[in-house]
Amino acid sequence: MKINIINNSPFELPKYKTDGSAGLDLQANIDNPLAIKPLHRALVPTGLFISIPDGFEAQIRGRSGLALNHGITLANGIGTIDSDYRGEIKVILVNLSDEEYIVNKGDRIAQMVFIKYEKAELNIVDDLDKTDRGVGGFGHSGY
């Protein structure tokens, strides 16, 4: 799949770090260091604009090292970039630690993964098919 991209950042295009990497690293395109206080959020620009083919989305995911080492993750869990969005890719970071975190220009702040999806057609019914699990949820499977 080819993705058309505009790079208004001073950095190289995002790359897969290894042959088995699913995500492309996104970098903070900021002029000055950005402090994120504990339990606060920040919208961090990347300088990237993309055109995604219909039937695909780009998912923005947190970086495990930032989460483990600094408590920095995405405020929305996983961000979705729809195929018809043409604005700048920005990342909503949240600081879940008890210490201020500084984002610097060029820091790798998230990963972008491209996913194929299908649109569902919703069908109104009176009953759903039966399963062994039924309505059990929220730990019903034993975890």
Helices and strands as residue ranges (DSSP letters): E 4-7, E 24-27, E 34-36, E 41-51, E 56-61, H 64-70, E 72-74, E 79-81, E 88-95, E 101-103, E 108-116
